[in-house]
Amino acid sequence: MDLHGSFHVYDTTLRDGAQQEGLNLSVADKLTIAQQLDGLGVGYIEGGWPGANPKDTEFFRRAAAELDLRHARLAAFGATRRAGARAADDPMVAALRDSGAGVVTLVAKSYDRHVELALRTTLEENLAMVRDTVSHLRAEGQQVFLDAEHFFDGYRANRAYALEVLRTAYDAGAEVVALCDTNGGMLPTWVSDVVHDVVETTGVRVGIHCHNDTGCAVANTLAAVEAGATHVQGCINGYGERTGNADLVTVVANLELKLDRAVLPAGLLRDATRIAHAVAEVTNVPPASRQPYVGTSAFAHKAGLHASAIKVDPNLYQHMDPVGVGNDMRLLVSDMAGRASIELKGRELGFDLDAGTPAGKDLVTRITERVKLLESRGYTFEAADASFELLLLEEVEGARPAYFEVESWRVITDSKPAEEALSEATVKLRAAGVRYVVTGEGNGPVNALDQALRSAIGQAFPEVAKFELIDYKVRILDQGHGTDAITRVLIETTDGRSSWVTVGVGANVIEASWGALVDGLTFGLRRHHAD
């Protein structure tokens, strides 16, 4: 099947998605993301607006030499010619023509009020701008799509004129006219009615571009497809200005898995989770854990009732097999956990708790009660698999790995007027039969403790040099107590290949951090020794 011809999946992350507050992409970032999007199998990748800013112009120049796209075609975004000019003479149109992109997506006004107030021209001249620019680029051999900006608002205000803009573009050679819900204010039934009318009345090939201001961008996109649209635009991870654009992965997953429409090359949807997270790393925007399909919580189960059912059949509490989008089912261990949760989580981590035997039943009961007791004191294991695995070792094998034995630790912070405070930590421990007393300095007490602890253990276990603390979260649990409240700390550690999360709880933040640090190093050493 020619997916590019029968149905278009069009990604606009590098242009519209990059307008998200706090998201700033370099040219190198955009090239990396484009390669990832191609791996997902999208048909078109909108690279930006050449001529409008140097970064996007540079992107298209480098893309020609550096990108190896197997599935996607690059699209250059730009506007119709200026009022009163010729498309052939307009420098911004020339930038599109010379971008090297085989596809150009033109934005045009389809709302009469915008034509008169924003463009400050007549409705007739706006149609001429559309006709002239589309036909000029088509004559230059480029495929042309049209984004009808503010189309739904324009349709309500002046249906006849909004439709005439579409017909003009289509007759001039635009392959697709995308109806843009630029303000994001539409609802699915409204979109469906309008798209159906456009398809029936004009006969043009319709695309859809939705923003998420009503929380309906994905639903609006699907409604448009059901009404006849065969070109969908969106951004991976739902990036975009204000509340974002339609999340393209969610749209595609719904089309393929729920509506049985082949819109990507076969099998590539299974890479969706990996690609969504890889792009999040480049953008430096943390992945949304509750993102449909690809979020870390998308197939996470917490309550004991759910776990009991999942033990019988995972699909009883899941709408699909997460393998279809490259995700995994996760069992969360918490104070809501029942015995089935503990047994399944143990199995996931490689422990056969065998609750079918009397001894196994007692073991699972003991672990369950311990988890509930610890969580009542402030611990959380649903986000700290490494600490839970160490707990399982204590219960199953009678003790956790003893790579080192801490005698004592202390930390002091010295502050002088007009100087930054400096923390110093001293750790005394025994490792591999040798006693170590090590002092470490840091820009805070936790950093100093981390330096001292890893320096001491590293003398006995050099692999600790590979470990690095990459995330640190603090939460005050009983806020009404003020500065004497119980504190919970989550620490994420990496060895360069994978990462793990540990938890610590204490009456002060340093004590809680120490517990999480010790767990993190213990778990990392166990993993390396097992390898």
ABEGO torsion letter per residue (X at the ends): XBAAAABBBBBAAAAAAAABBGBBBBAAAAAAAAAAAAAAGBABBBAEBBGABAAAAAAAAAAAAABBBAABBBBBBBBBBBBGBBAAABAAAAAAAAAGBABBBBBBBABAAAAAAAAGBBAAAAAAAAAAAAAAAAAAGBBBBBBBBGAAAAAAABAAAAAAAAAAAAAAGBABBBBBBAAGABBAAAAAAAAAAAAAAAGBBBBBBBBAAAGAAAAAAAAAAAAGBABBBBBBGGBEBEAEBBBAAAAAAAAAAAAGBBABBBGAAAAAAAAAAAAAAAAGBBBBAABBGABAAAABBABAAAAAAAAABAAAABABBAAAAGBBBBBBBBAABBAAAAAAAAAAAGBBAGAABAAAAAAAAAAAAAAAAAAAAGBBAAABAAAAAAAAAAAAAGBBBBABBBABBBBBBBBBBGBBBBBBBBBBBBBGGBBBBBBBBBABAAAAAAAAAAAAAAAABAAAAABBBABBBBBBABAAAEAABBBBBBBBBBAGABBBBBBBBBABAAAAAAAAAAAAAAAAAAAAAAX
